[in-house]
């Protein structure tokens, strides 16, 4: 839950600053999630979790997330300004 003190501070930031912070947060989230996906794939491969063909699918998802993080402006450009 956002603190009530953060919203006024956010609103004082320029659109560019808000966009840069949002992209940085997205990049951080993608790194965290893709790392967890890799860990889960390793658990499947090591036999800790049952293998139902998920390890490769998980790695594909992680790579797709990383690719979107490599060029966030182009990946999300159509959505900018149309929230």
C-alpha positions as CSV (number, residue, x, y, z in Angstrom):
1,X,0.0,0.0,0.0
2,X,1.4,3.4,-0.9
3,X,2.0,5.9,1.8
4,X,-0.1,9.0,1.6
5,X,3.1,11.0,1.7
6,X,4.4,9.4,-1.4
7,X,1.6,10.4,-3.7
8,X,2.1,14.2,-3.3
9,X,5.8,13.7,-3.9
10,X,5.1,11.6,-7.0
11,X,2.8,14.3,-8.3
12,X,5.5,16.9,-8.1
13,X,7.8,14.9,-10.4
14,X,7.8,15.7,-14.1
15,X,6.3,13.2,-16.5
16,X,9.9,12.3,-17.6
17,X,10.9,11.6,-14.0
18,X,7.8,9.5,-13.4
19,X,8.4,7.5,-16.5
20,X,12.1,7.0,-15.6
21,X,11.2,5.8,-12.1
22,X,8.5,3.5,-13.4
23,X,10.8,2.0,-16.0
24,X,13.5,1.5,-13.3
25,X,10.9,-0.3,-11.1
26,X,9.8,-2.4,-14.0
27,X,13.4,-3.4,-14.8
28,X,14.0,-4.3,-11.1
29,X,10.8,-6.4,-11.0
30,X,11.7,-8.2,-14.2
31,X,15.1,-9.1,-12.9
32,X,13.6,-10.4,-9.7
33,X,10.9,-12.4,-11.4
34,X,13.2,-13.8,-14.1
35,X,15.7,-14.9,-11.4
36,X,12.9,-16.7,-9.5
37,X,11.8,-18.4,-12.8
38,X,15.4,-19.6,-13.4
39,X,15.5,-21.0,-9.8
40,X,12.2,-22.8,-10.3
41,X,13.5,-24.3,-13.6
42,X,16.6,-25.5,-11.8
43,X,14.5,-27.1,-9.1
44,X,12.6,-29.0,-11.8
45,X,15.8,-30.1,-13.5
46,X,17.3,-31.2,-10.3
47,X,14.3,-33.4,-9.5
48,X,13.1,-31.5,-6.5
49,X,9.9,-30.6,-8.4
50,X,8.1,-33.0,-10.8
51,X,9.1,-32.3,-14.4
52,X,6.1,-31.8,-16.6
53,X,8.0,-30.0,-19.4
54,X,8.0,-26.8,-17.4
55,X,11.7,-26.0,-17.2
56,X,12.1,-24.9,-20.8
57,X,8.8,-23.0,-20.8
58,X,9.9,-21.2,-17.7
59,X,13.2,-20.3,-19.3
60,X,11.4,-19.0,-22.3
61,X,9.2,-16.8,-20.1
62,X,12.3,-15.5,-18.3
63,X,14.0,-14.7,-21.6
64,X,10.9,-12.9,-22.9
65,X,10.8,-10.8,-19.7
66,X,14.5,-10.0,-20.1
67,X,14.0,-9.0,-23.7
68,X,11.3,-6.6,-22.7
69,X,13.6,-5.1,-20.1
70,X,16.3,-4.6,-22.6
71,X,14.2,-2.2,-24.6
72,X,11.3,-1.0,-22.3
73,X,10.6,2.1,-24.2
74,X,9.9,0.3,-27.4
75,X,8.0,-2.5,-25.6
76,X,5.7,-0.2,-23.9
77,X,5.7,2.9,-26.1
78,X,2.1,2.3,-27.5
79,X,0.8,2.5,-23.9
80,X,2.5,5.7,-22.9
81,X,0.1,8.6,-22.8
82,X,-2.9,6.3,-23.1
83,X,-3.3,5.2,-19.5
